[in-house]
Amino acid sequence: MGSATVLDSILEGVRADVAAREAVVSLSEVKELASRAAPPIDVMAAFRAPGIAVIAEVKRASPSRGELASIADPA
């Protein structure tokens, strides 16, 4: 195959990231933790409920701007 495409570069980075993460926490451990996690919040029920509901995101960093905020626990 010729020179690497942008997609090839992205995939290479993702594979390296997955390998680094699996070196810290195995996939089987992640699955075990996920199976014991609380069920997700029913967002549609919040939309249907009377009154005002807020869905928010705390963005700590951006690929283009770097760190935006140093917030340890936004909740």
mmCIF file of the N, C-alpha and C atoms, coordinates in Angstrom:
data_MODEL
# 
_entry.id   MODEL 
# 
loop_
_atom_site.group_PDB 
_atom_site.id 
_atom_site.type_symbol 
_atom_site.label_atom_id 
_atom_site.label_alt_id 
_atom_site.label_comp_id 
_atom_site.label_asym_id 
_atom_site.label_entity_id 
_atom_site.label_seq_id 
_atom_site.pdbx_PDB_ins_code 
_atom_site.Cartn_x 
_atom_site.Cartn_y 
_atom_site.Cartn_z 
_atom_site.occupancy 
_atom_site.B_iso_or_equiv 
_atom_site.pdbx_formal_charge 
_atom_site.auth_seq_id 
_atom_site.auth_comp_id 
_atom_site.auth_asym_id 
_atom_site.auth_atom_id 
_atom_site.pdbx_PDB_model_num 
ATOM 1   N N  . MET A 1 1  ? 0.849   -1.182 0.000  1.00 0.00 ? 1  MET A N  1 
ATOM 2   C CA . MET A 1 1  ? 0.000   0.000  0.000  1.00 0.00 ? 1  MET A CA 1 
ATOM 3   C C  . MET A 1 1  ? 0.886   1.233  0.000  1.00 0.00 ? 1  MET A C  1 
ATOM 4   N N  . GLY A 1 2  ? 0.439   2.333  -0.598 1.00 0.00 ? 2  GLY A N  1 
ATOM 5   C CA . GLY A 1 2  ? 1.208   3.571  -0.700 1.00 0.00 ? 2  GLY A CA 1 
ATOM 6   C C  . GLY A 1 2  ? 1.334   4.264  0.641  1.00 0.00 ? 2  GLY A C  1 
ATOM 7   N N  . SER A 1 3  ? 1.477   5.568  0.575  1.00 0.00 ? 3  SER A N  1 
ATOM 8   C CA . SER A 1 3  ? 1.633   6.341  1.810  1.00 0.00 ? 3  SER A CA 1 
ATOM 9   C C  . SER A 1 3  ? 0.346   6.316  2.627  1.00 0.00 ? 3  SER A C  1 
ATOM 10  N N  . ALA A 1 4  ? 0.509   6.527  3.918  1.00 0.00 ? 4  ALA A N  1 
ATOM 11  C CA . ALA A 1 4  ? -0.621  6.459  4.839  1.00 0.00 ? 4  ALA A CA 1 
ATOM 12  C C  . ALA A 1 4  ? -1.598  7.607  4.573  1.00 0.00 ? 4  ALA A C  1 
ATOM 13  N N  . THR A 1 5  ? -2.877  7.298  4.666  1.00 0.00 ? 5  THR A N  1 
ATOM 14  C CA . THR A 1 5  ? -3.904  8.326  4.530  1.00 0.00 ? 5  THR A CA 1 
ATOM 15  C C  . THR A 1 5  ? -4.172  8.926  5.901  1.00 0.00 ? 5  THR A C  1 
ATOM 16  N N  . VAL A 1 6  ? -4.965  9.977  5.936  1.00 0.00 ? 6  VAL A N  1 
ATOM 17  C CA . VAL A 1 6  ? -5.351  10.591 7.197  1.00 0.00 ? 6  VAL A CA 1 
ATOM 18  C C  . VAL A 1 6  ? -6.075  9.569  8.070  1.00 0.00 ? 6  VAL A C  1 
ATOM 19  N N  . LEU A 1 7  ? -6.941  8.780  7.455  1.00 0.00 ? 7  LEU A N  1 
ATOM 20  C CA . LEU A 1 7  ? -7.669  7.758  8.204  1.00 0.00 ? 7  LEU A CA 1 
ATOM 21  C C  . LEU A 1 7  ? -6.713  6.729  8.796  1.00 0.00 ? 7  LEU A C  1 
ATOM 22  N N  . ASP A 1 8  ? -5.693  6.331  8.021  1.00 0.00 ? 8  ASP A N  1 
ATOM 23  C CA . ASP A 1 8  ? -4.688  5.395  8.543  1.00 0.00 ? 8  ASP A CA 1 
ATOM 24  C C  . ASP A 1 8  ? -3.998  5.974  9.778  1.00 0.00 ? 8  ASP A C  1 
ATOM 25  N N  . SER A 1 9  ? -3.673  7.247  9.714  1.00 0.00 ? 9  SER A N  1 
ATOM 26  C CA . SER A 1 9  ? -3.012  7.903  10.853 1.00 0.00 ? 9  SER A CA 1 
ATOM 27  C C  . SER A 1 9  ? -3.925  7.934  12.076 1.00 0.00 ? 9  SER A C  1 
ATOM 28  N N  . ILE A 1 10 ? -5.196  8.223  11.848 1.00 0.00 ? 10 ILE A N  1 
ATOM 29  C CA . ILE A 1 10 ? -6.155  8.253  12.954 1.00 0.00 ? 10 ILE A CA 1 
ATOM 30  C C  . ILE A 1 10 ? -6.285  6.865  13.571 1.00 0.00 ? 10 ILE A C  1 
ATOM 31  N N  . LEU A 1 11 ? -6.425  5.845  12.722 1.00 0.00 ? 11 LEU A N  1 
ATOM 32  C CA . LEU A 1 11 ? -6.553  4.475  13.223 1.00 0.00 ? 11 LEU A CA 1 
ATOM 33  C C  . LEU A 1 11 ? -5.316  4.050  14.003 1.00 0.00 ? 11 LEU A C  1 
ATOM 34  N N  . GLU A 1 12 ? -4.144  4.425  13.540 1.00 0.00 ? 12 GLU A N  1 
ATOM 35  C CA . GLU A 1 12 ? -2.909  4.093  14.246 1.00 0.00 ? 12 GLU A CA 1 
ATOM 36  C C  . GLU A 1 12 ? -2.908  4.719  15.640 1.00 0.00 ? 12 GLU A C  1 
ATOM 37  N N  . GLY A 1 13 ? -3.347  5.973  15.715 1.00 0.00 ? 13 GLY A N  1 
ATOM 38  C CA . GLY A 1 13 ? -3.416  6.653  17.003 1.00 0.00 ? 13 GLY A CA 1 
ATOM 39  C C  . GLY A 1 13 ? -4.434  6.014  17.935 1.00 0.00 ? 13 GLY A C  1 
ATOM 40  N N  . VAL A 1 14 ? -5.585  5.638  17.398 1.00 0.00 ? 14 VAL A N  1 
ATOM 41  C CA . VAL A 1 14 ? -6.630  5.005  18.198 1.00 0.00 ? 14 VAL A CA 1 
ATOM 42  C C  . VAL A 1 14 ? -6.153  3.658  18.725 1.00 0.00 ? 14 VAL A C  1 
ATOM 43  N N  . ARG A 1 15 ? -5.508  2.888  17.863 1.00 0.00 ? 15 ARG A N  1 
ATOM 44  C CA . ARG A 1 15 ? -4.990  1.578  18.300 1.00 0.00 ? 15 ARG A CA 1 
ATOM 45  C C  . ARG A 1 15 ? -3.963  1.735  19.410 1.00 0.00 ? 15 ARG A C  1 
ATOM 46  N N  . ALA A 1 16 ? -3.088  2.724  19.291 1.00 0.00 ? 16 ALA A N  1 
ATOM 47  C CA . ALA A 1 16 ? -2.086  2.973  20.335 1.00 0.00 ? 16 ALA A CA 1 
ATOM 48  C C  . ALA A 1 16 ? -2.771  3.400  21.632 1.00 0.00 ? 16 ALA A C  1 
ATOM 49  N N  . ASP A 1 17 ? -3.816  4.231  21.522 1.00 0.00 ? 17 ASP A N  1 
ATOM 50  C CA . ASP A 1 17 ? -4.554  4.689  22.702 1.00 0.00 ? 17 ASP A CA 1 
ATOM 51  C C  . ASP A 1 17 ? -5.253  3.521  23.390 1.00 0.00 ? 17 ASP A C  1 
ATOM 52  N N  . VAL A 1 18 ? -5.877  2.652  22.620 1.00 0.00 ? 18 VAL A N  1 
ATOM 53  C CA . VAL A 1 18 ? -6.556  1.477  23.179 1.00 0.00 ? 18 VAL A CA 1 
ATOM 54  C C  . VAL A 1 18 ? -5.549  0.582  23.900 1.00 0.00 ? 18 VAL A C  1 
ATOM 55  N N  . ALA A 1 19 ? -4.396  0.346  23.276 1.00 0.00 ? 19 ALA A N  1 
ATOM 56  C CA . ALA A 1 19 ? -3.372  -0.499 23.897 1.00 0.00 ? 19 ALA A CA 1 
ATOM 57  C C  . ALA A 1 19 ? -2.882  0.104  25.214 1.00 0.00 ? 19 ALA A C  1 
ATOM 58  N N  . ALA A 1 20 ? -2.694  1.416  25.241 1.00 0.00 ? 20 ALA A N  1 
ATOM 59  C CA . ALA A 1 20 ? -2.237  2.081  26.469 1.00 0.00 ? 20 ALA A CA 1 
ATOM 60  C C  . ALA A 1 20 ? -3.298  1.985  27.558 1.00 0.00 ? 20 ALA A C  1 
ATOM 61  N N  . ARG A 1 21 ? -4.563  2.163  27.191 1.00 0.00 ? 21 ARG A N  1 
ATOM 62  C CA . ARG A 1 21 ? -5.640  2.076  28.176 1.00 0.00 ? 21 ARG A CA 1 
ATOM 63  C C  . ARG A 1 21 ? -5.805  0.649  28.695 1.00 0.00 ? 21 ARG A C  1 
ATOM 64  N N  . GLU A 1 22 ? -5.690  -0.338 27.798 1.00 0.00 ? 22 GLU A N  1 
ATOM 65  C CA . GLU A 1 22 ? -5.823  -1.730 28.223 1.00 0.00 ? 22 GLU A CA 1 
ATOM 66  C C  . GLU A 1 22 ? -4.661  -2.157 29.110 1.00 0.00 ? 22 GLU A C  1 
ATOM 67  N N  . ALA A 1 23 ? -3.516  -1.492 28.983 1.00 0.00 ? 23 ALA A N  1 
ATOM 68  C CA . ALA A 1 23 ? -2.381  -1.792 29.853 1.00 0.00 ? 23 ALA A CA 1 
ATOM 69  C C  . ALA A 1 23 ? -2.671  -1.341 31.282 1.00 0.00 ? 23 ALA A C  1 
ATOM 70  N N  . VAL A 1 24 ? -3.534  -0.352 31.440 1.00 0.00 ? 24 VAL A N  1 
ATOM 71  C CA . VAL A 1 24 ? -3.890  0.164  32.761 1.00 0.00 ? 24 VAL A CA 1 
ATOM 72  C C  . VAL A 1 24 ? -5.089  -0.586 33.336 1.00 0.00 ? 24 VAL A C  1 
ATOM 73  N N  . VAL A 1 25 ? -6.130  -0.732 32.525 1.00 0.00 ? 25 VAL A N  1 
ATOM 74  C CA . VAL A 1 25 ? -7.357  -1.424 32.945 1.00 0.00 ? 25 VAL A CA 1 
ATOM 75  C C  . VAL A 1 25 ? -7.768  -2.359 31.810 1.00 0.00 ? 25 VAL A C  1 
ATOM 76  N N  . SER A 1 26 ? -7.877  -3.629 32.108 1.00 0.00 ? 26 SER A N  1 
ATOM 77  C CA . SER A 1 26 ? -8.218  -4.598 31.064 1.00 0.00 ? 26 SER A CA 1 
ATOM 78  C C  . SER A 1 26 ? -9.664  -4.431 30.609 1.00 0.00 ? 26 SER A C  1 
ATOM 79  N N  . LEU A 1 27 ? -9.926  -4.885 29.394 1.00 0.00 ? 27 LEU A N  1 
ATOM 80  C CA . LEU A 1 27 ? -11.284 -4.819 28.857 1.00 0.00 ? 27 LEU A CA 1 
ATOM 81  C C  . LEU A 1 27 ? -12.251 -5.604 29.738 1.00 0.00 ? 27 LEU A C  1 
ATOM 82  N N  . SER A 1 28 ? -11.824 -6.767 30.238 1.00 0.00 ? 28 SER A N  1 
ATOM 83  C CA . SER A 1 28 ? -12.715 -7.557 31.100 1.00 0.00 ? 28 SER A CA 1 
ATOM 84  C C  . SER A 1 28 ? -13.039 -6.808 32.395 1.00 0.00 ? 28 SER A C  1 
ATOM 85  N N  . GLU A 1 29 ? -12.075 -6.055 32.919 1.00 0.00 ? 29 GLU A N  1 
ATOM 86  C CA . GLU A 1 29 ? -12.350 -5.266 34.126 1.00 0.00 ? 29 GLU A CA 1 
ATOM 87  C C  . GLU A 1 29 ? -13.314 -4.120 33.825 1.00 0.00 ? 29 GLU A C  1 
ATOM 88  N N  . VAL A 1 30 ? -13.150 -3.491 32.678 1.00 0.00 ? 30 VAL A N  1 
ATOM 89  C CA . VAL A 1 30 ? -14.071 -2.423 32.279 1.00 0.00 ? 30 VAL A CA 1 
ATOM 90  C C  . VAL A 1 30 ? -15.488 -2.979 32.144 1.00 0.00 ? 30 VAL A C  1 
ATOM 91  N N  . LYS A 1 31 ? -15.611 -4.158 31.522 1.00 0.00 ? 31 LYS A N  1 
ATOM 92  C CA . LYS A 1 31 ? -16.931 -4.776 31.379 1.00 0.00 ? 31 LYS A CA 1 
ATOM 93  C C  . LYS A 1 31 ? -17.535 -5.099 32.736 1.00 0.00 ? 31 LYS A C  1 
ATOM 94  N N  . GLU A 1 32 ? -16.719 -5.584 33.667 1.00 0.00 ? 32 GLU A N  1 
ATOM 95  C CA . GLU A 1 32 ? -17.207 -5.890 35.018 1.00 0.00 ? 32 GLU A CA 1 
ATOM 96  C C  . GLU A 1 32 ? -17.684 -4.625 35.714 1.00 0.00 ? 32 GLU A C  1 
ATOM 97  N N  . LEU A 1 33 ? -16.906 -3.569 35.643 1.00 0.00 ? 33 LEU A N  1 
ATOM 98  C CA . LEU A 1 33 ? -17.308 -2.300 36.255 1.00 0.00 ? 33 LEU A CA 1 
ATOM 99  C C  . LEU A 1 33 ? -18.591 -1.768 35.622 1.00 0.00 ? 33 LEU A C  1 
ATOM 100 N N  . ALA A 1 34 ? -18.705 -1.881 34.310 1.00 0.00 ? 34 ALA A N  1 
ATOM 101 C CA . ALA A 1 34 ? -19.902 -1.408 33.613 1.00 0.00 ? 34 ALA A CA 1 
ATOM 102 C C  . ALA A 1 34 ? -21.134 -2.196 34.036 1.00 0.00 ? 34 ALA A C  1 
ATOM 103 N N  . SER A 1 35 ? -20.971 -3.490 34.255 1.00 0.00 ? 35 SER A N  1 
ATOM 104 C CA . SER A 1 35 ? -22.117 -4.310 34.647 1.00 0.00 ? 35 SER A CA 1 
ATOM 105 C C  . SER A 1 35 ? -22.624 -3.947 36.038 1.00 0.00 ? 35 SER A C  1 
ATOM 106 N N  . ARG A 1 36 ? -21.756 -3.351 36.861 1.00 0.00 ? 36 ARG A N  1 
ATOM 107 C CA . ARG A 1 36 ? -22.157 -2.964 38.221 1.00 0.00 ? 36 ARG A CA 1 
ATOM 108 C C  . ARG A 1 36 ? -22.539 -1.484 38.324 1.00 0.00 ? 36 ARG A C  1 
ATOM 109 N N  . ALA A 1 37 ? -22.433 -0.758 37.241 1.00 0.00 ? 37 ALA A N  1 
ATOM 110 C CA . ALA A 1 37 ? -22.735 0.674  37.258 1.00 0.00 ? 37 ALA A CA 1 
ATOM 111 C C  . ALA A 1 37 ? -24.233 0.912  37.356 1.00 0.00 ? 37 ALA A C  1 
ATOM 112 N N  . ALA A 1 38 ? -24.583 2.083  37.831 1.00 0.00 ? 38 ALA A N  1 
ATOM 113 C CA . ALA A 1 38 ? -25.994 2.476  37.911 1.00 0.00 ? 38 ALA A CA 1 
ATOM 114 C C  . ALA A 1 38 ? -26.562 2.577  36.498 1.00 0.00 ? 38 ALA A C  1 
ATOM 115 N N  . PRO A 1 39 ? -27.851 2.305  36.338 1.00 0.00 ? 39 PRO A N  1 
ATOM 116 C CA . PRO A 1 39 ? -28.446 2.422  35.003 1.00 0.00 ? 39 PRO A CA 1 
ATOM 117 C C  . PRO A 1 39 ? -28.410 3.873  34.529 1.00 0.00 ? 39 PRO A C  1 
ATOM 118 N N  . PRO A 1 40 ? -28.384 4.085  33.225 1.00 0.00 ? 40 PRO A N  1 
ATOM 119 C CA . PRO A 1 40 ? -28.338 5.460  32.712 1.00 0.00 ? 40 PRO A CA 1 
ATOM 120 C C  . PRO A 1 40 ? -29.623 6.214  33.028 1.00 0.00 ? 40 PRO A C  1 
ATOM 121 N N  . ILE A 1 41 ? -29.510 7.515  33.067 1.00 0.00 ? 41 ILE A N  1 
ATOM 122 C CA . ILE A 1 41 ? -30.666 8.378  33.311 1.00 0.00 ? 41 ILE A CA 1 
ATOM 123 C C  . ILE A 1 41 ? -31.572 8.351  32.079 1.00 0.00 ? 41 ILE A C  1 
ATOM 124 N N  . ASP A 1 42 ? -32.875 8.314  32.299 1.00 0.00 ? 42 ASP A N  1 
ATOM 125 C CA . ASP A 1 42 ? -33.843 8.323  31.195 1.00 0.00 ? 42 ASP A CA 1 
ATOM 126 C C  . ASP A 1 42 ? -34.046 9.767  30.742 1.00 0.00 ? 42 ASP A C  1 
ATOM 127 N N  . VAL A 1 43 ? -33.300 10.170 29.728 1.00 0.00 ? 43 VAL A N  1 
ATOM 128 C CA . VAL A 1 43 ? -33.339 11.547 29.247 1.00 0.00 ? 43 VAL A CA 1 
ATOM 129 C C  . VAL A 1 43 ? -34.704 11.894 28.670 1.00 0.00 ? 43 VAL A C  1 
ATOM 130 N N  . MET A 1 44 ? -35.316 10.975 27.968 1.00 0.00 ? 44 MET A N  1 
ATOM 131 C CA . MET A 1 44 ? -36.624 11.260 27.373 1.00 0.00 ? 44 MET A CA 1 
ATOM 132 C C  . MET A 1 44 ? -37.678 11.513 28.446 1.00 0.00 ? 44 MET A C  1 
ATOM 133 N N  . ALA A 1 45 ? -37.582 10.828 29.564 1.00 0.00 ? 45 ALA A N  1 
ATOM 134 C CA . ALA A 1 45 ? -38.520 11.077 30.664 1.00 0.00 ? 45 ALA A CA 1 
ATOM 135 C C  . ALA A 1 45 ? -38.333 12.498 31.191 1.00 0.00 ? 45 ALA A C  1 
ATOM 136 N N  . ALA A 1 46 ? -37.096 12.960 31.239 1.00 0.00 ? 46 ALA A N  1 
ATOM 137 C CA . ALA A 1 46 ? -36.839 14.334 31.689 1.00 0.00 ? 46 ALA A CA 1 
ATOM 138 C C  . ALA A 1 46 ? -37.450 15.347 30.720 1.00 0.00 ? 46 ALA A C  1 
ATOM 139 N N  . PHE A 1 47 ? -37.373 15.065 29.430 1.00 0.00 ? 47 PHE A N  1 
ATOM 140 C CA . PHE A 1 47 ? -37.970 15.973 28.445 1.00 0.00 ? 47 PHE A CA 1 
ATOM 141 C C  . PHE A 1 47 ? -39.481 15.990 28.550 1.00 0.00 ? 47 PHE A C  1 
ATOM 142 N N  . ARG A 1 48 ? -40.074 14.843 28.845 1.00 0.00 ? 48 ARG A N  1 
ATOM 143 C CA . ARG A 1 48 ? -41.536 14.750 28.906 1.00 0.00 ? 48 ARG A CA 1 
ATOM 144 C C  . ARG A 1 48 ? -42.107 15.297 30.214 1.00 0.00 ? 48 ARG A C  1 
ATOM 145 N N  . ALA A 1 49 ? -41.302 15.370 31.250 1.00 0.00 ? 49 ALA A N  1 
ATOM 146 C CA . ALA A 1 49 ? -41.783 15.823 32.555 1.00 0.00 ? 49 ALA A CA 1 
ATOM 147 C C  . ALA A 1 49 ? -42.137 17.316 32.501 1.00 0.00 ? 49 ALA A C  1 
ATOM 148 N N  . PRO A 1 50 ? -43.106 17.713 33.337 1.00 0.00 ? 50 PRO A N  1 
ATOM 149 C CA . PRO A 1 50 ? -43.454 19.138 33.368 1.00 0.00 ? 50 PRO A CA 1 
ATOM 150 C C  . PRO A 1 50 ? -42.304 19.958 33.967 1.00 0.00 ? 50 PRO A C  1 
ATOM 151 N N  . GLY A 1 51 ? -42.281 21.225 33.621 1.00 0.00 ? 51 GLY A N  1 
ATOM 152 C CA . GLY A 1 51 ? -41.250 22.116 34.164 1.00 0.00 ? 51 GLY A CA 1 
ATOM 153 C C  . GLY A 1 51 ? -40.029 22.179 33.250 1.00 0.00 ? 51 GLY A C  1 
ATOM 154 N N  . ILE A 1 52 ? -38.983 22.733 33.810 1.00 0.00 ? 52 ILE A N  1 
ATOM 155 C CA . ILE A 1 52 ? -37.758 22.935 33.050 1.00 0.00 ? 52 ILE A CA 1 
ATOM 156 C C  . ILE A 1 52 ? -36.746 21.853 33.418 1.00 0.00 ? 52 ILE A C  1 
ATOM 157 N N  . ALA A 1 53 ? -36.117 21.293 32.410 1.00 0.00 ? 53 ALA A N  1 
ATOM 158 C CA . ALA A 1 53 ? -35.055 20.303 32.629 1.00 0.00 ? 53 ALA A CA 1 
ATOM 159 C C  . ALA A 1 53 ? -33.786 20.821 31.947 1.00 0.00 ? 53 ALA A C  1 
ATOM 160 N N  . VAL A 1 54 ? -32.673 20.602 32.587 1.00 0.00 ? 54 VAL A N  1 
ATOM 161 C CA . VAL A 1 54 ? -31.401 21.074 32.035 1.00 0.00 ? 54 VAL A CA 1 
ATOM 162 C C  . VAL A 1 54 ? -30.495 19.877 31.769 1.00 0.00 ? 54 VAL A C  1 
ATOM 163 N N  . ILE A 1 55 ? -29.965 19.843 30.571 1.00 0.00 ? 55 ILE A N  1 
ATOM 164 C CA . ILE A 1 55 ? -28.940 18.866 30.220 1.00 0.00 ? 55 ILE A CA 1 
ATOM 165 C C  . ILE A 1 55 ? -27.700 19.691 29.896 1.00 0.00 ? 55 ILE A C  1 
ATOM 166 N N  . ALA A 1 56 ? -26.616 19.436 30.607 1.00 0.00 ? 56 ALA A N  1 
ATOM 167 C CA . ALA A 1 56 ? -25.424 20.263 30.438 1.00 0.00 ? 56 ALA A CA 1 
ATOM 168 C C  . ALA A 1 56 ? -24.179 19.404 30.293 1.00 0.00 ? 56 ALA A C  1 
ATOM 169 N N  . GLU A 1 57 ? -23.156 20.014 29.761 1.00 0.00 ? 57 GLU A N  1 
ATOM 170 C CA . GLU A 1 57 ? -21.866 19.353 29.604 1.00 0.00 ? 57 GLU A CA 1 
ATOM 171 C C  . GLU A 1 57 ? -20.797 20.280 30.153 1.00 0.00 ? 57 GLU A C  1 
ATOM 172 N N  . VAL A 1 58 ? -19.868 19.722 30.878 1.00 0.00 ? 58 VAL A N  1 
ATOM 173 C CA . VAL A 1 58 ? -18.724 20.484 31.337 1.00 0.00 ? 58 VAL A CA 1 
ATOM 174 C C  . VAL A 1 58 ? -17.561 20.104 30.436 1.00 0.00 ? 58 VAL A C  1 
ATOM 175 N N  . LYS A 1 59 ? -17.126 21.039 29.660 1.00 0.00 ? 59 LYS A N  1 
ATOM 176 C CA . LYS A 1 59 ? -16.036 20.779 28.718 1.00 0.00 ? 59 LYS A CA 1 
ATOM 177 C C  . LYS A 1 59 ? -14.738 21.260 29.356 1.00 0.00 ? 59 LYS A C  1 
ATOM 178 N N  . ARG A 1 60 ? -13.886 20.309 29.709 1.00 0.00 ? 60 ARG A N  1 
ATOM 179 C CA . ARG A 1 60 ? -12.633 20.641 30.387 1.00 0.00 ? 60 ARG A CA 1 
ATOM 180 C C  . ARG A 1 60 ? -11.511 20.978 29.412 1.00 0.00 ? 60 ARG A C  1 
ATOM 181 N N  . ALA A 1 61 ? -11.560 20.398 28.211 1.00 0.00 ? 61 ALA A N  1 
ATOM 182 C CA . ALA A 1 61 ? -10.491 20.623 27.244 1.00 0.00 ? 61 ALA A CA 1 
ATOM 183 C C  . ALA A 1 61 ? -11.018 20.523 25.826 1.00 0.00 ? 61 ALA A C  1 
ATOM 184 N N  . SER A 1 62 ? -10.265 21.110 24.925 1.00 0.00 ? 62 SER A N  1 
ATOM 185 C CA . SER A 1 62 ? -10.608 21.110 23.507 1.00 0.00 ? 62 SER A CA 1 
ATOM 186 C C  . SER A 1 62 ? -9.363  20.714 22.717 1.00 0.00 ? 62 SER A C  1 
ATOM 187 N N  . PRO A 1 63 ? -9.535  19.939 21.646 1.00 0.00 ? 63 PRO A N  1 
ATOM 188 C CA . PRO A 1 63 ? -8.366  19.583 20.842 1.00 0.00 ? 63 PRO A CA 1 
ATOM 189 C C  . PRO A 1 63 ? -7.634  20.803 20.292 1.00 0.00 ? 63 PRO A C  1 
ATOM 190 N N  . SER A 1 64 ? -8.373  21.847 19.960 1.00 0.00 ? 64 SER A N  1 
ATOM 191 C CA . SER A 1 64 ? -7.740  23.025 19.366 1.00 0.00 ? 64 SER A CA 1 
ATOM 192 C C  . SER A 1 64 ? -7.273  24.048 20.395 1.00 0.00 ? 64 SER A C  1 
ATOM 193 N N  . ARG A 1 65 ? -7.915  24.106 21.572 1.00 0.00 ? 65 ARG A N  1 
ATOM 194 C CA . ARG A 1 65 ? -7.579  25.136 22.558 1.00 0.00 ? 65 ARG A CA 1 
ATOM 195 C C  . ARG A 1 65 ? -6.869  24.583 23.787 1.00 0.00 ? 65 ARG A C  1 
ATOM 196 N N  . GLY A 1 66 ? -6.811  23.272 23.912 1.00 0.00 ? 66 GLY A N  1 
ATOM 197 C CA . GLY A 1 66 ? -6.169  22.685 25.087 1.00 0.00 ? 66 GLY A CA 1 
ATOM 198 C C  . GLY A 1 66 ? -7.082  22.760 26.300 1.00 0.00 ? 66 GLY A C  1 
ATOM 199 N N  . GLU A 1 67 ? -6.487  22.905 27.484 1.00 0.00 ? 67 GLU A N  1 
ATOM 200 C CA . GLU A 1 67 ? -7.283  22.944 28.714 1.00 0.00 ? 67 GLU A CA 1 
ATOM 201 C C  . GLU A 1 67 ? -8.116  24.217 28.766 1.00 0.00 ? 67 GLU A C  1 
ATOM 202 N N  . LEU A 1 68 ? -9.399  24.045 29.057 1.00 0.00 ? 68 LEU A N  1 
ATOM 203 C CA . LEU A 1 68 ? -10.322 25.168 29.148 1.00 0.00 ? 68 LEU A CA 1 
ATOM 204 C C  . LEU A 1 68 ? -10.649 25.500 30.599 1.00 0.00 ? 68 LEU A C  1 
ATOM 205 N N  . ALA A 1 69 ? -10.779 24.462 31.427 1.00 0.00 ? 69 ALA A N  1 
ATOM 206 C CA . ALA A 1 69 ? -11.158 24.670 32.817 1.00 0.00 ? 69 ALA A CA 1 
ATOM 207 C C  . ALA A 1 69 ? -10.589 23.544 33.666 1.00 0.00 ? 69 ALA A C  1 
ATOM 208 N N  . SER A 1 70 ? -10.240 23.881 34.870 1.00 0.00 ? 70 SER A N  1 
ATOM 209 C CA . SER A 1 70 ? -9.729  22.879 35.799 1.00 0.00 ? 70 SER A CA 1 
ATOM 210 C C  . SER A 1 70 ? -10.817 22.619 36.840 1.00 0.00 ? 70 SER A C  1 
ATOM 211 N N  . ILE A 1 71 ? -11.714 21.685 36.522 1.00 0.00 ? 71 ILE A N  1 
ATOM 212 C CA . ILE A 1 71 ? -12.851 21.380 37.376 1.00 0.00 ? 71 ILE A CA 1 
ATOM 213 C C  . ILE A 1 71 ? -12.732 19.925 37.809 1.00 0.00 ? 71 ILE A C  1 
ATOM 214 N N  . ALA A 1 72 ? -12.475 19.718 39.087 1.00 0.00 ? 72 ALA A N  1 
ATOM 215 C CA . ALA A 1 72 ? -12.261 18.359 39.585 1.00 0.00 ? 72 ALA A CA 1 
ATOM 216 C C  . ALA A 1 72 ? -13.547 17.533 39.565 1.00 0.00 ? 72 ALA A C  1 
ATOM 217 N N  . ASP A 1 73 ? -14.642 18.097 40.095 1.00 0.00 ? 73 ASP A N  1 
ATOM 218 C CA . ASP A 1 73 ? -15.904 17.368 40.185 1.00 0.00 ? 73 ASP A CA 1 
ATOM 219 C C  . ASP A 1 73 ? -17.042 18.323 39.855 1.00 0.00 ? 73 ASP A C  1 
ATOM 220 N N  . PRO A 1 74 ? -17.505 18.341 38.603 1.00 0.00 ? 74 PRO A N  1 
ATOM 221 C CA . PRO A 1 74 ? -18.537 19.301 38.217 1.00 0.00 ? 74 PRO A CA 1 
ATOM 222 C C  . PRO A 1 74 ? -19.892 19.071 38.865 1.00 0.00 ? 74 PRO A C  1 
ATOM 223 N N  . ALA A 1 75 ? -20.132 17.879 39.372 1.00 0.00 ? 75 ALA A N  1 
ATOM 224 C CA . ALA A 1 75 ? -21.417 17.607 39.996 1.00 0.00 ? 75 ALA A CA 1 
ATOM 225 C C  . ALA A 1 75 ? -21.427 18.236 41.347 1.00 0.00 ? 75 ALA A C  1 
# 
